[in-house]
Amino acid sequence: MSLPETDISLFLFINKNLQNSFFDAIMPFVTKNGELIFLPFMLWAFLKERGKAWIPFIIALFSVALADGSGHILKDIFARQRPCDTIENINLLVGCGRSFSLPSNHATNAFGFAMVFWVMRRDIISCLLILVAAVIGFSRVYVGVHYPFDIIAGAMLGIAASYLSVRLYRLSSALYGKKAYGRILYIIILLISLFRIYFILTGPFDLSPDEAHYWEWSRHPDWSYYSKGPMIAYLIYAGTAIFGNNVFGIRILAVVLSALSSLILYRLGRGLYDEKTGFASALLMQIVPLYSVYGILMTIDSPFIFFWILSLLFFYRAINYQLPEGTDRSFNYYWVMLGISVGLGLLTKYTMAFFYLSAFLYLIIEQRRKRISEFLNFCASALISMIVFSPVVFWNNAKGWVTLKHTAGQAHLADGLMISARSFLEFLGSQFAVITPVLIILLFISLWRLRKDKEGAFLFWFSTPIIVFFILKSLQGKVQANWPLAGYATAFIAFSAYYLRDTGFKNDMSGRALKIFVSAGILLALFVNLLPYSPLINKLPQGKDPTTRLAGWKELGEEISRVYNEMSSLGNVFIFSDSYQVSSELAFYVKGNPATYCVNLGRRMNQYDLWPGFESLTGYNAVFVRTKEKGMPEDLARSFGRHDREVITIRTKNNKIMKFTVFKCYDFKGIKIKPPETF
């Protein structure tokens, strides 16, 4: 009997001959909830070791990431069909799945996790974890979605990933013992970046609406844009010029900028305190959810973080520059570099202006002896930044200051002075979510405790004013969770200096409690950070899943491509929506990247209103797409000879449901577009 025949025979024996009512009930649960079965044993390990199990736990998570990525690559190479796709009348108890069969990633991930504990501990808990991994592998055959050899191959791959992960940990531990923090950091940042590149290439997340819209900007190069400066469009243009109009081309620079941001923060922390502080700060930035997400998603915050941290480093070096003996001038080239960096940051996000506020407060309050000279240097640097930023000013002057009007609308200036307890509580809740509750408390404590020192004052003034401003702003109106992003960068250094630089927590009850609290804060941030990469994210309700906005767009693009091609056989066709997010996603995901439009039916202004519209396309047919189930607006209906309505239901890769209403519109007669009334 050949190897494939043996594999099929074993599959049929397990799937059909071993079939019984008990396994029929339990195995689908095991195959869908493997991570929950591991949970009691992990709790046992943490309780038994009083928290020391967190080291193998983190290594095991890395092993799973490595194993899962490798498994997906091998699936596409071998391209083996699943038994549920090729064998009839099997005992199929769950969905067949969309990916290929060899290897089983459930087995790969389960053994990749369990074997780390066996390699590092070799105790009863690790034996039980391996048993759980074997049961998970067996369940995949029993429910009918994998062959036995898929499980064996997956187990071998998971074992290899676990051994490699432990070896990397031991290598890093040896370097840590030698206090070679810089070398360890480069290794870790490289591994994180490689994982992110893999995830971009193979992950389930489509472009976010903002990413798709910024990509649309890159197709219309300009000195500035309606709501933001031009930097994001330039960077996406560069990425897609090299790698093509694809998700990787758009997002690759987010990976690069996140890695560089951590390395620069490391240098700043090292300069302020020591190498260990810089090392911890750089790693913290990679695991805090608010920051780590911009290591994959290419929005304005990816380059903004980079320019903010780069400006911090230049400013620190400018005010601490050692002048040659006999030199009485205090101006140095770091002030020039600071001006350029802040200017580029302003071209990215206008929140960069807070750098002026923080630097001014720091110079006035903390640098009393150097107040005049340093203040003049800072003014010269600010002038340089304004020269870099000037194209945005000239562009806005020509466009009726639309960005200023938009910013005023976002800040709710027209609402006047008012108190909104709801927006205040929503903002505080969002900060606890994106930083995590334990860690955000520790960040504020460390900033406050270190504020009286020279180094701590630097960290305090580049953090607290920004966060306090947005807390107060939230009392007046809605503040997005990412707006105070810049204020946490120096807080990471403060946390690392105050809690992690000195490893000797007091060996009493309070010291041990503090150590557990600090460790819990870091682990919670790591868990929340890893959640989007885990199958657990698919179990969240649709309204609570933060990744919902990243799914379904590719499928929508395929559906609209079908409709677009059908209507193209009847004549010229254009695509539009009443939402700039939908218009942008369609421009990217519809085959051929056609020009799309966004009709103004009373919404606030957006970038599409500054580009040529479809008013002159009389005689064309059109595809009009709206979110959810909606009707055709009366004014728009009168602009076409007739239209047909169709509701499209899309089940995304993360098992969420999305609905869109598609109108096939014929014989466009023209329309009078109303100018936007709100910004």
C-alpha positions as CSV (number, residue, x, y, z in Angstrom):
1,M,0.0,0.0,0.0
2,S,1.4,3.4,-1.0
3,L,1.9,6.3,1.5
4,P,-1.2,8.3,0.2
5,E,-3.3,5.1,0.3
6,T,-2.2,4.4,3.9
7,D,-3.0,8.0,4.8
8,I,-6.5,7.7,3.4
9,S,-7.1,4.4,5.1
10,L,-6.1,5.8,8.4
11,F,-8.3,8.8,7.9
12,L,-11.4,6.6,7.1
13,F,-10.6,4.4,10.1
14,I,-10.5,7.4,12.5
15,N,-13.3,9.4,10.8
16,K,-15.8,6.6,10.3
17,N,-14.9,3.4,12.1
18,L,-14.2,5.2,15.4
19,Q,-17.4,7.2,15.1
20,N,-19.5,7.3,18.3
21,S,-21.9,9.7,19.9
22,F,-19.5,10.8,22.6
23,F,-16.7,11.8,20.1
24,D,-19.4,13.4,17.9
25,A,-20.2,15.7,20.8
26,I,-16.8,16.4,22.2
27,M,-14.5,16.5,19.2
28,P,-16.1,19.6,17.4
29,F,-15.7,21.5,20.7
30,V,-12.0,20.4,21.0
31,T,-11.2,21.4,17.4
32,K,-12.9,24.8,17.7
33,N,-11.7,25.7,21.2
34,G,-8.3,24.2,21.6
35,E,-6.9,27.4,23.3
36,L,-9.6,27.1,26.0
37,I,-8.5,23.5,26.8
38,F,-4.9,24.7,27.3
39,L,-6.1,27.4,29.7
40,P,-6.6,25.4,32.9
41,F,-3.1,23.9,32.6
42,M,-1.6,27.3,32.1
43,L,-3.4,28.6,35.2
44,W,-2.0,25.6,37.1
45,A,1.5,26.4,35.9
46,F,1.2,30.0,36.9
47,L,-0.1,29.1,40.4
48,K,2.5,26.4,40.9
49,E,5.4,28.6,39.9
50,R,4.0,31.8,41.4
51,G,4.1,33.6,38.1
52,K,7.4,32.3,36.8
53,A,5.7,30.4,34.0
54,W,5.4,33.7,32.1
55,I,8.8,33.2,30.4
56,P,7.9,29.8,28.7
57,F,4.4,31.2,28.0
58,I,5.8,34.2,26.0
59,I,8.3,31.9,24.2
60,A,5.4,29.5,23.4
61,L,3.4,32.4,21.9
62,F,6.4,33.3,19.7
63,S,6.7,29.6,18.8
64,V,3.0,29.5,17.7
65,A,3.5,32.6,15.6
66,L,6.5,31.1,13.9
67,A,4.8,27.7,13.5
68,D,1.5,29.2,12.2
69,G,3.3,31.4,9.6
70,S,5.5,28.5,8.4
71,G,2.4,26.2,8.2
72,H,0.5,28.7,5.9
73,I,3.5,28.9,3.6
74,L,3.8,25.1,3.3
75,K,0.1,24.8,2.7
76,D,0.3,26.9,-0.4
77,I,3.5,25.0,-1.5
78,F,2.0,21.5,-1.2
79,A,-1.6,22.6,-2.1
80,R,-3.1,19.4,-0.9
81,Q,-6.9,19.3,-0.9
82,R,-8.7,18.5,2.3
83,P,-10.4,15.1,2.6
84,C,-13.8,16.9,3.0
85,D,-13.2,18.3,-0.5
86,T,-12.2,15.0,-2.1
87,I,-13.9,12.1,-0.3
88,E,-17.6,11.6,-0.3
89,N,-19.8,10.5,2.6
90,I,-17.4,11.3,5.4
91,N,-18.3,12.2,9.0
92,L,-17.9,16.0,8.5
93,L,-18.8,17.7,11.8
94,V,-17.4,21.2,11.2
95,G,-16.9,23.6,8.2
96,C,-14.4,22.2,5.7
97,G,-12.2,25.4,5.7
98,R,-10.9,27.4,2.8
99,S,-7.2,26.7,3.1
100,F,-5.2,23.6,1.9
101,S,-4.7,20.5,4.1
102,L,-0.9,19.9,4.6
103,P,0.1,20.6,7.3
104,S,-2.6,21.0,9.8
105,N,-2.1,24.4,11.4
106,H,-4.2,23.4,14.4
107,A,-1.6,20.6,15.1
108,T,1.3,22.9,14.2
109,N,0.2,25.6,16.7
110,A,-0.8,23.1,19.5
111,F,2.5,21.3,19.4
112,G,4.4,24.6,18.9
113,F,2.9,25.8,22.1
114,A,3.1,22.6,24.2
115,M,6.6,21.5,23.3
116,V,8.1,24.8,24.6
117,F,7.1,23.8,28.1
118,W,8.4,20.3,27.6
119,V,11.8,21.6,26.4
120,M,12.1,24.1,29.2
121,R,10.3,22.3,32.1
122,R,9.8,18.5,31.5
123,D,7.2,18.2,34.3
124,I,3.7,16.8,34.6
125,I,2.2,20.0,33.3
126,S,4.2,19.9,30.1
127,C,3.3,16.2,29.6
128,L,-0.4,17.1,29.9
129,L,0.0,20.0,27.4
130,I,1.5,17.6,24.9
131,L,-1.5,15.3,25.5
132,V,-3.9,18.2,24.8
133,A,-2.0,18.9,21.6
134,A,-2.3,15.3,20.5
135,V,-6.1,15.3,21.2
136,I,-6.5,18.5,19.2
137,G,-4.6,16.9,16.3
138,F,-6.8,13.8,16.6
139,S,-9.9,15.9,16.6
140,R,-9.0,17.4,13.2
141,V,-9.0,13.9,11.6
142,Y,-12.1,12.8,13.4
143,V,-14.2,15.9,12.4
144,G,-13.2,15.2,8.7
145,V,-11.0,18.2,7.8
146,H,-7.5,16.7,7.8
147,Y,-5.6,13.5,7.0
148,P,-3.5,11.8,9.7
149,F,-0.2,12.7,7.9
150,D,-1.3,16.4,7.9
151,I,-1.4,16.1,11.7
152,I,2.0,14.4,11.8
153,A,3.6,17.0,9.6
154,G,2.0,19.8,11.6
155,A,3.3,18.2,14.9
156,M,6.8,18.0,13.5
157,L,6.7,21.6,12.3
158,G,5.4,22.7,15.7
159,I,8.2,20.8,17.4
160,A,10.8,22.4,15.2
161,A,9.4,25.9,15.8
162,S,9.4,25.3,19.6
163,Y,13.0,24.2,19.6
164,L,14.1,27.1,17.5
165,S,12.2,29.5,19.7
166,V,13.8,28.2,22.9
167,R,17.3,28.4,21.2
168,L,16.6,32.0,20.3
169,Y,15.5,32.7,23.9
170,R,18.7,31.1,25.3
171,L,20.8,33.0,22.9
172,S,19.1,36.3,23.9
173,S,19.5,35.3,27.6
174,A,23.2,34.9,27.1
175,L,23.4,38.3,25.5
176,Y,21.3,39.7,28.2
177,G,23.7,38.3,30.8
178,K,26.4,40.1,29.0
179,K,24.3,43.2,29.0
180,A,24.4,43.4,25.2
181,Y,20.9,45.0,25.1
182,G,21.4,46.6,21.8
183,R,22.2,43.3,20.0
184,I,19.2,41.7,21.6
185,L,16.9,44.5,20.6
186,Y,18.1,44.3,17.0
187,I,17.3,40.6,16.9
188,I,13.9,41.0,18.5
189,I,12.9,44.0,16.2
190,L,14.0,42.0,13.2
191,L,11.9,39.0,14.2
192,I,8.9,41.2,14.9
193,S,9.3,42.9,11.5
194,L,9.6,39.6,9.6
195,F,6.5,38.3,11.3
196,R,4.6,41.5,10.4
197,I,5.7,41.2,6.8
198,Y,4.5,37.6,6.7
199,F,1.2,38.6,8.3
200,I,0.7,41.4,5.8
201,L,1.3,38.9,3.0
202,T,-0.9,36.1,4.4
203,G,-3.2,37.6,7.1
204,P,-6.9,37.9,6.9
205,F,-7.1,41.7,7.2
206,D,-8.0,43.9,4.2
207,L,-7.0,47.5,3.9
208,S,-8.8,49.7,6.5
209,P,-11.0,52.4,5.0
210,D,-8.4,55.0,6.0
211,E,-5.6,53.1,4.3
212,A,-7.6,52.8,1.1
213,H,-8.4,56.5,1.2
214,Y,-4.8,57.5,1.7
215,W,-3.9,55.2,-1.2
216,E,-6.4,57.1,-3.3
217,W,-4.5,60.3,-2.3
218,S,-1.3,58.8,-3.6
219,R,-3.0,58.4,-7.0
220,H,-3.5,62.2,-7.0
221,P,-0.2,63.7,-5.9
222,D,-0.6,67.2,-4.4
223,W,1.0,69.6,-2.0
224,S,-1.7,68.8,0.6
225,Y,-5.1,67.2,1.1
226,Y,-8.4,68.1,2.7
227,S,-7.9,66.7,6.2
228,K,-4.1,65.9,6.4
229,G,-0.8,66.9,5.1
230,P,0.8,65.1,2.1
231,M,3.4,62.9,3.8
232,I,1.2,59.8,4.1
233,A,0.4,60.0,0.3
234,Y,4.0,60.4,-0.6
235,L,5.1,57.4,1.5
236,I,2.3,55.1,0.1
237,Y,3.3,56.4,-3.4
238,A,6.9,55.3,-2.8
239,G,5.8,51.9,-1.4
240,T,3.5,51.1,-4.3
241,A,5.9,52.4,-6.9
242,I,8.4,49.8,-5.7
243,F,6.1,46.9,-4.8
244,G,3.0,47.6,-6.9
245,N,-0.6,48.6,-6.0
246,N,-1.2,45.8,-3.4
247,V,-1.6,45.6,0.3
248,F,2.1,44.9,0.8
249,G,3.2,47.9,-1.2
250,I,0.9,50.1,0.9
251,R,1.9,48.7,4.3
252,I,5.5,47.8,4.1
253,L,6.7,51.2,5.2
254,A,4.6,50.9,8.4
255,V,6.7,47.9,9.3
256,V,9.9,49.9,8.6
257,L,8.8,53.0,10.4
258,S,7.7,51.1,13.5
259,A,11.1,49.3,13.7
260,L,13.0,52.5,13.3
261,S,10.8,54.3,15.9
262,S,11.7,51.6,18.5
263,L,15.4,51.8,17.7
264,I,15.4,55.6,18.0
265,L,13.4,55.4,21.3
266,Y,16.1,53.0,22.5
267,R,18.8,55.6,21.8
268,L,16.9,58.3,23.6
269,G,16.3,56.1,26.6
270,R,20.0,55.1,26.6
271,G,21.0,58.7,26.5
272,L,18.7,59.8,29.3
273,Y,19.4,56.8,31.6
274,D,21.2,53.7,30.4
275,E,21.1,50.9,27.8
276,K,18.7,48.7,29.8
277,T,16.1,51.5,30.0
278,G,16.3,52.2,26.3
279,F,16.0,48.5,25.6
280,A,12.9,48.1,27.8
281,S,11.3,51.3,26.3
282,A,11.8,50.1,22.8
283,L,10.2,46.7,23.5
284,L,7.3,48.3,25.4
285,M,6.5,50.4,22.3
286,Q,6.2,47.2,20.3
287,I,3.7,45.5,22.7
288,V,1.4,48.3,23.7
289,P,-1.7,47.9,21.4
290,L,-2.0,51.7,20.6
291,Y,1.5,51.7,19.1
292,S,1.9,48.1,17.8
293,V,-1.1,48.3,15.5
294,Y,0.7,51.0,13.5
295,G,3.5,48.5,12.8
296,I,1.1,46.9,10.3
297,L,-1.6,49.5,9.3
298,M,-0.2,52.3,7.2
299,T,-2.1,55.3,8.5
300,I,-0.8,58.8,9.3
301,D,0.1,57.6,12.8
302,S,2.8,55.2,11.5
303,P,5.1,58.0,10.2
304,F,3.8,60.5,12.9
305,I,5.2,58.2,15.6
306,F,8.5,58.0,13.8
307,F,8.9,61.8,13.3
308,W,7.8,62.5,16.9
309,I,10.4,60.2,18.5
310,L,13.1,61.4,16.0
311,S,12.3,65.0,17.0
312,L,12.6,64.0,20.7
313,L,16.1,62.6,20.1
314,F,17.2,65.7,18.1
315,F,15.9,68.0,20.8
316,Y,17.5,66.1,23.6
317,R,20.8,66.1,21.8
318,A,20.5,69.8,20.8
319,I,20.1,71.0,24.4
320,N,22.8,68.6,25.7
321,Y,25.3,69.3,22.9
322,Q,28.9,69.6,24.2
323,L,30.4,72.7,22.6
324,P,34.1,72.7,21.8
325,E,36.3,74.6,24.2
326,G,36.6,78.3,23.4
327,T,33.2,78.3,21.5
328,D,30.6,80.7,22.8
329,R,27.8,80.0,20.3
330,S,25.2,77.4,21.4
331,F,23.6,76.7,18.1
332,N,24.4,73.3,16.6
333,Y,23.3,71.2,13.7
334,Y,20.9,69.2,15.9
335,W,18.7,72.3,15.9
336,V,18.6,72.2,12.1
337,M,17.8,68.5,12.1
338,L,15.1,69.1,14.7
339,G,13.5,71.8,12.5
340,I,13.4,69.5,9.5
341,S,12.0,66.6,11.6
342,V,9.3,68.6,13.2
343,G,8.4,70.1,9.7
344,L,8.1,66.6,8.3
345,G,6.0,65.6,11.2
346,L,3.6,68.5,10.6
347,L,3.3,67.3,7.0
348,T,2.2,64.0,8.5
349,K,-0.2,65.1,11.3
350,Y,-1.0,68.5,12.7
351,T,-0.8,67.1,16.2
352,M,2.9,67.5,15.8
353,A,2.4,71.1,16.8
354,F,2.2,69.8,20.4
355,F,6.0,69.4,20.2
356,Y,6.3,73.2,20.2
357,L,4.1,73.4,23.3
358,S,6.0,70.7,25.2
359,A,9.4,72.0,24.2
360,F,8.4,75.6,25.1
361,L,7.2,74.5,28.6
362,Y,10.4,72.5,29.2
363,L,12.7,75.3,28.2
364,I,10.9,77.9,30.2
365,I,10.4,75.9,33.4
366,E,13.4,73.5,33.4
367,Q,16.1,75.3,31.5
368,R,16.2,78.6,33.4
369,R,19.9,79.1,33.2
370,K,19.9,78.6,29.4
371,R,16.6,80.2,28.9
372,I,17.5,83.0,26.4
373,S,20.1,81.1,24.3
374,E,18.1,77.9,24.1
375,F,14.9,79.7,23.4
376,L,16.4,81.6,20.5
377,N,17.8,78.3,19.1
378,F,14.4,76.7,19.4
379,C,12.8,79.7,17.6
380,A,15.3,79.2,14.7
381,S,14.5,75.5,14.6
382,A,10.8,76.3,14.6
383,L,11.3,78.7,11.7
384,I,13.0,75.9,9.7
385,S,10.0,73.6,10.5
386,M,7.6,76.2,9.2
387,I,9.5,76.5,6.0
388,V,9.2,72.7,5.5
389,F,5.5,73.0,6.3
390,S,4.8,76.0,4.1
391,P,3.5,74.1,1.0
392,V,0.5,73.0,3.1
393,V,-0.2,76.7,4.0
394,F,0.0,77.8,0.4
395,W,-2.3,74.9,-0.7
396,N,-4.9,75.8,1.9
397,N,-4.8,79.4,0.9
398,A,-5.7,78.4,-2.6
399,K,-8.5,76.0,-1.4
400,G,-10.3,78.3,0.9
401,W,-8.6,77.0,4.1
402,V,-10.6,73.7,4.0
403,T,-8.2,72.0,6.3
404,L,-8.7,74.7,9.0
405,K,-12.4,74.4,8.6
406,H,-12.2,70.6,8.9
407,T,-10.0,70.8,12.0
408,A,-12.4,73.3,13.6
409,G,-15.2,70.8,12.9
410,Q,-13.3,67.9,14.4
411,A,-12.5,70.0,17.5
412,H,-16.2,70.9,17.9
413,L,-15.3,74.6,18.2
414,A,-18.8,75.6,16.9
415,D,-20.3,73.9,19.9
416,G,-18.8,76.4,22.3
417,L,-18.0,75.7,25.9
418,M,-20.0,72.6,27.1
419,I,-19.5,69.6,29.3
420,S,-20.1,66.1,28.0
421,A,-19.6,63.4,30.7
422,R,-20.3,60.8,28.1
423,S,-17.4,61.8,25.8
424,F,-15.1,62.1,28.8
425,L,-15.9,58.6,30.0
426,E,-15.7,57.2,26.5
427,F,-12.2,58.7,26.1
428,L,-11.0,57.4,29.4
429,G,-12.3,54.0,28.5
430,S,-10.6,54.1,25.2
431,Q,-7.2,54.9,26.8
432,F,-7.6,52.0,29.2
433,A,-8.4,49.8,26.2
434,V,-5.5,50.8,23.9
435,I,-2.8,51.1,26.7
436,T,-4.4,48.5,29.1
437,P,-5.6,49.5,32.6
438,V,-2.7,48.3,34.7
439,L,0.0,49.8,32.4
440,I,-1.6,53.2,32.0
441,I,-1.7,53.6,35.8
442,L,2.0,52.6,36.1
443,L,2.9,55.0,33.2
444,F,1.4,58.0,35.1
445,I,2.9,57.0,38.4
446,S,6.4,56.8,36.9
447,L,6.1,60.1,35.1
448,W,5.0,61.8,38.3
449,R,7.7,60.2,40.5
450,L,10.5,61.1,38.1
451,R,9.4,64.6,37.3
452,K,11.8,66.3,39.7
453,D,14.9,64.9,38.2
454,K,16.5,66.5,35.1
455,E,15.8,63.4,32.9
456,G,12.4,62.9,34.4
457,A,11.4,66.5,33.8
458,F,12.2,66.0,30.1
459,L,9.9,63.0,29.9
460,F,7.2,64.7,32.0
461,W,6.9,67.8,29.8
462,F,6.8,65.8,26.5
463,S,4.0,63.6,27.9
464,T,1.7,65.1,30.5
465,P,0.6,68.3,28.8
466,I,-0.5,66.4,25.7
467,I,-2.5,63.8,27.6
468,V,-4.0,66.3,30.0
469,F,-5.0,68.5,27.0
470,F,-7.0,65.7,25.4
471,I,-8.5,64.7,28.8
472,L,-9.8,68.2,29.1
473,K,-10.8,68.3,25.5
474,S,-12.9,65.1,26.0
475,L,-15.1,67.1,28.4
476,Q,-16.2,69.3,25.5
477,G,-16.5,66.7,22.7
478,K,-15.5,63.4,21.3
479,V,-11.8,62.6,21.3
480,Q,-10.5,59.7,19.3
481,A,-8.4,57.0,21.2
482,N,-5.3,57.7,19.1
483,W,-5.2,61.5,19.4
484,P,-2.9,61.6,22.5
485,L,-0.6,59.0,20.9
486,A,2.5,61.2,21.1
487,G,2.2,61.7,24.9
488,Y,2.9,58.1,25.7
489,A,6.3,57.8,23.9
490,T,8.3,59.4,26.7
491,A,6.1,57.7,29.3
492,F,7.5,54.3,28.1
493,I,11.0,55.6,29.1
494,A,9.7,56.8,32.4
495,F,8.1,53.4,33.2
496,S,11.2,51.6,32.1
497,A,13.5,53.8,34.2
498,Y,11.3,53.7,37.3
499,Y,10.2,50.1,37.3
500,L,12.5,48.0,35.2
501,R,16.0,49.7,35.4
502,D,16.5,48.4,38.9
503,T,15.7,44.7,39.0
504,G,15.8,44.5,42.8
505,F,12.2,44.8,44.0
506,K,12.1,44.7,47.8
507,N,11.9,41.1,49.0
508,D,8.9,41.7,51.1
509,M,5.1,41.4,50.5
510,S,4.8,44.9,49.1
511,G,7.8,44.4,46.8
512,R,6.5,41.0,45.5
513,A,3.1,42.5,45.0
514,L,4.5,45.4,43.0
515,K,6.6,43.0,40.9
516,I,3.4,41.0,40.1
517,F,1.5,44.1,39.3
518,V,4.2,45.4,36.9
519,S,4.5,41.9,35.3
520,A,0.7,41.7,35.0
521,G,0.6,45.1,33.2
522,I,3.2,44.0,30.7
523,L,1.6,40.6,30.1
524,L,-1.9,42.1,29.7
525,A,-0.6,44.6,27.1
526,L,1.1,41.6,25.3
527,F,-2.1,39.6,25.4
528,V,-4.2,42.4,24.0
529,N,-1.6,43.1,21.3
530,L,-1.6,39.4,20.2
531,L,-5.4,39.0,20.3
532,P,-5.9,40.2,16.6
533,Y,-3.5,37.5,15.4
534,S,-5.3,34.8,17.4
535,P,-8.5,32.7,16.5
536,L,-10.0,34.2,19.7
537,I,-10.7,37.4,17.8
538,N,-13.2,35.5,15.6
539,K,-15.2,34.6,18.7
540,L,-15.9,38.3,19.6
541,P,-19.4,39.6,18.7
542,Q,-19.4,41.7,15.5
543,G,-20.1,45.0,17.4
544,K,-17.2,44.3,19.7
545,D,-14.6,43.1,17.2
546,P,-12.1,45.9,16.4
547,T,-11.0,44.1,13.2
548,T,-14.5,44.2,11.6
549,R,-13.5,47.3,9.6
550,L,-10.6,45.3,8.1
551,A,-12.7,42.5,6.7
552,G,-15.0,42.0,3.8
553,W,-13.7,44.6,1.4
554,K,-11.9,42.2,-0.9
555,E,-15.1,40.1,-1.2
556,L,-17.1,43.3,-1.8
557,G,-14.6,44.2,-4.5
558,E,-15.1,40.9,-6.2
559,E,-18.9,41.3,-6.2
560,I,-18.7,44.8,-7.6
561,S,-16.2,43.6,-10.2
562,R,-18.8,41.1,-11.4
563,V,-21.5,43.8,-11.6
564,Y,-19.1,46.3,-13.2
565,N,-18.1,43.8,-15.9
566,E,-21.7,42.9,-16.6
567,M,-22.7,46.5,-17.1
568,S,-19.6,47.3,-19.1
569,S,-21.0,45.1,-21.9
570,L,-23.8,47.6,-22.2
571,G,-21.7,50.8,-22.4
572,N,-19.5,53.1,-20.3
573,V,-19.8,52.6,-16.5
574,F,-18.6,54.5,-13.5
575,I,-18.6,53.5,-9.8
576,F,-19.7,55.7,-6.9
577,S,-20.9,55.7,-3.3
578,D,-22.1,58.1,-0.7
579,S,-19.3,57.1,1.6
580,Y,-15.7,58.0,1.0
581,Q,-14.6,54.8,2.8
582,V,-16.6,52.6,0.4
583,S,-15.5,54.6,-2.6
584,S,-11.9,54.2,-1.6
585,E,-12.1,50.5,-0.9
586,L,-13.8,49.9,-4.2
587,A,-11.1,51.9,-6.0
588,F,-8.6,49.5,-4.6
589,Y,-10.4,46.1,-4.6
590,V,-12.4,46.3,-7.9
591,K,-10.4,44.7,-10.6
592,G,-8.4,47.2,-12.6
593,N,-8.5,49.9,-9.9
594,P,-11.0,52.1,-11.7
595,A,-11.7,55.7,-10.8
596,T,-14.4,56.0,-8.2
597,Y,-16.5,58.9,-7.0
598,C,-18.3,59.9,-3.8
599,V,-21.6,61.7,-4.2
600,N,-22.5,64.4,-1.7
601,L,-26.1,63.8,-0.5
602,G,-25.8,66.1,2.6
603,R,-22.7,64.6,4.2
604,R,-19.7,66.7,5.4
605,M,-16.9,67.5,3.0
606,N,-14.2,65.1,2.1
607,Q,-11.3,64.8,-0.3
608,Y,-13.5,63.5,-3.2
609,D,-15.2,66.9,-3.3
610,L,-11.9,68.5,-4.3
611,W,-11.4,66.2,-7.2
612,P,-13.4,66.2,-10.5
613,G,-16.8,64.5,-10.0
614,F,-19.0,62.5,-12.3
615,E,-21.3,65.4,-13.2
616,S,-20.1,65.4,-16.8
617,L,-20.5,61.7,-17.4
618,T,-24.0,62.0,-18.9
619,G,-25.2,58.9,-20.8
620,Y,-23.0,56.6,-18.7
621,N,-24.4,53.7,-16.6
622,A,-23.3,53.5,-13.0
623,V,-22.8,51.2,-10.0
624,F,-23.9,52.8,-6.8
625,V,-22.9,51.1,-3.5
626,R,-24.3,51.9,-0.1
627,T,-23.6,50.3,3.3
628,K,-26.3,48.1,4.9
629,E,-29.8,47.8,3.4
630,K,-30.8,51.2,2.1
631,G,-33.0,52.7,-0.5
632,M,-32.2,54.9,-3.4
633,P,-32.2,58.7,-2.6
634,E,-34.9,60.5,-4.5
635,D,-32.7,63.2,-6.0
636,L,-30.3,60.6,-7.2
637,A,-33.0,58.3,-8.6
638,R,-34.2,61.2,-10.8
639,S,-30.7,61.5,-12.2
640,F,-30.9,58.1,-14.0
641,G,-33.3,56.7,-16.4
642,R,-33.9,53.6,-14.2
643,H,-32.2,51.5,-11.6
644,D,-32.2,48.0,-10.2
645,R,-31.6,47.3,-6.5
646,E,-29.7,44.3,-5.1
647,V,-28.6,43.5,-1.5
648,I,-25.3,41.8,-1.2
649,T,-24.5,39.7,1.9
650,I,-20.8,39.0,2.6
651,R,-19.4,36.6,5.1
652,T,-15.9,37.7,5.9
653,K,-12.8,35.6,6.7
654,N,-13.3,36.3,10.4
655,N,-16.9,35.0,10.2
656,K,-18.6,38.4,10.4
657,I,-21.6,39.4,8.3
658,M,-21.6,42.5,6.2
659,K,-24.5,43.8,4.0
660,F,-24.3,46.3,1.1
661,T,-27.0,47.7,-1.2
662,V,-25.9,47.8,-4.9
663,F,-27.9,49.8,-7.4
664,K,-27.4,49.2,-11.1
665,C,-28.1,52.6,-12.6
666,Y,-28.8,53.3,-16.3
667,D,-28.6,56.4,-18.5
668,F,-27.1,59.1,-16.3
669,K,-28.8,62.4,-17.0
670,G,-26.7,64.7,-14.9
671,I,-27.0,66.0,-11.3
672,K,-26.6,69.3,-9.5
673,I,-24.2,68.7,-6.7
674,K,-24.8,70.8,-3.6
675,P,-21.7,72.4,-2.0
676,P,-20.8,70.9,1.4
677,E,-22.3,72.7,4.3
678,T,-20.2,71.0,7.0
679,F,-16.5,70.2,7.2
